[in-house]
């Protein structure tokens, strides 16, 4: 190294530290393992797309820490006595990234446009086919938006806050072309959408017109202050390259690494790892229509053979513990009943297998390589099952093929993750229903489906808790699937990156600074 | 020659049609479709059917093919299901990235490998020959993803000489573009050198055994003159054909190298499109790759007479 280079190398960091404006000008570089599918909130999306868009757009309400519904663009709201009319009062002084003020008419237009889009997968949560039915959106004055429902639905707000639905982010009319097609998002969030080099990078730029409110960040709500001028999401598909990028400083944050990879980075390279539990559901699904797996005794034997703490410890790198309930471990509804789980009892397996009339038939567990958790689950479960005489085999598929098998119900057992659901009722809703109507339904029991409908409509927390307790007890008794644990967002950041965290699988970039 | 070129180009039409039919049919035989990937675990049967209908996937496959073919004949390869971008724009942009990398790499590899192969042949069974053969075998045997990662860790991370992440198009900033190309090009060069050396050595050995070389030696010509004036040109023919095949192959995408070095090239586009079941992109890419392969080999055939006048374009 020449003396000039050495001098520069020593002086430059101090110069940057003493010149805050310059330090902030350095973009925050965040890895994405694949390019976003689109920049239209909630439409043609995946987890990466949601992650980017939740920093750009805001809905009327959002999820706070612990899954509570907190204000976003609406500073407050009221619900009519009969539970069918919600009136939202908009925050004052909010502007879109193009400078236009946020008005009730703009919100009404944006919501109607979104709910009228047949490519919006969450549409069925609001048209009555799967959840609430919104019959009218109105803007009685400049700061009030009302939503009218056909029947009361306690889940309206959690549904609106779902990140998979783009948080029902409100966008300006200029986000669309004159012919009504999508152009680019003009939202109200702390970052504006900048340049998108497809397959390479996505740039977010601090929105100078954003007026933070609240004292501190609260989930996706609260104080949302951008502390860096620019964020660059860089598409780096290979994890080894991404780790090299983090070590070299080409990347500041790796937001999505597998738990086992995270544990390895922490132990071998001493990197700071954060593990944030979220409501995603890590499971092994049973096809209860299958000649073998329809047998409850066989399913009991299957579950009794699984050493749940050992299995979860292995697949999650020791970063979390089992949760055998569909009510997320961080939910306020996760009480004593939900803490009851499966019992590891290999000694009971022979009797259960005999009761099931099992004669060593092959049981195929489907899994994929895209999710390390799914793959490891299948591998470890297979070993545990074979140890007690269950002839388990693994079939590794690519993700699209496995999803197709899931949607068509064509499997015996499948290692599968559901994405986060904003309310426990939505988690139950995801797995219950009639297999005749929806081939991807898992738990086909009319009484249970009715209980789920009941808890969906119920607003009283005590009554909801009682219903969740009943559902969990039936879940353990009927074993329609094996609930292993809730998902975990494991991320690694370079030293000096402060305030960073993920929430329900989403990268939260406001409040993040570089010291 | 023009007639030959035109005939060759026209003869590619049935091949391209067959490629289109095969790709269109095979990709639809693979389970999974873009609708279910877009809907994810939020899908129900009705929503899935609606999405498939909106994408035209509910129609019979031959009808879908004819619609696609009709548009393709007018130069419209459709839009990507994932990004809604016109497929042709997408393919051309990604191809440019791959093409720069591959052309530079193959040119450098040729300049290194051909003299090395000839030298090895000249010193057949000597220490130098054995050394060159051992090196080429080693280079061919090392998987490119491992080689790429080692280069990245050495020059990018340990020495800190080159950027680990990112890409700059050579057309937008020549200097930065070249810097970003160094490591991927080096990976490809090392791998392709191993292949080309072996062919250059083998074809040189064939030529060295011919009577006219013995005659040249009998005339008293120096070994250097024999190798450069009489052997090199004749020995290069078969190597040139191999280079054409390598070039056609690599221009179709080098997904592994592009993935390791975060280059948005054609290979990565194809792999991503297959995982996403982005049918229009897969069809467009593979058709484009077939065209490139044929064009490259046509160019190789047209240039062949330069190296071996016995072969004419007729």
Interface residues (C-beta under 8 A of the other chain):
Chain A: X29 X34 X35 X37 X38 X44 X45 X46 X118 X119 X121 X122 X123 X124 X129 X130 X164 X182 X197 X198 X199 X200 X201 X234 X235 X236 X237 X238 X240 X241 X242 X244 X245 X247 X248 X250 X251 X397 X398 X399 X400 X401 X402 X403 X404 X405 X406 X407 X418 X419 X430 X437 X438 X439 X440
Chain B: X30 X31 X32 X33 X36 X37 X38 X39 X40 X41 X42 X43 X44 X45 X46 X47 X48 X50 X51 X54 X82 X83 X84 X85 X90 X94 X149 X152 X153 X156 X157 X160 X163 X164 X165 X166 X167 X259 X260 X261 X262 X264 X268 X269 X272 X275 X276 X277
